[in-house]
């Protein structure tokens, strides 16, 4: 897997984690607030501290859990940014924002083969033009 493939896949993972960090508090009846943003930043800090340990997680059903979880700390940061952008959102609105973050992550997941294909061909075209 090349660097662009890894980065695009990490974007999906980060957005799915961000989605969970918004949907779970929304179901718990918590709306967007500075306190929630602070909790999400603290959670991100804890995940960042544990990133080396998370990277050692095993491969399960062909998925390297360590690779998927190493950058998971960025998800709560994205969630905190969304909370700060939408302060005073009600719990249902927070769940909807989490759903949108997850939707964007899944769109990225399904569309990334297309944009990686286009990017690869554009890169070949540019490099062949330079070689001429």
Protein Blocks (a to p, Z undefined) as FASTA:
>chain_A
ZZklmmmmmmmmmmmmmmmmmmmmmmnopacdfklmmmmmmmmmmmmmmmmmmmmpccee
hiafklmmmmmmmmmmmmmmmmmmmgoiafklmmmmmmmmmmmmmmmmmmmmmmmmmmmm
mmmmmmmmmmZZ
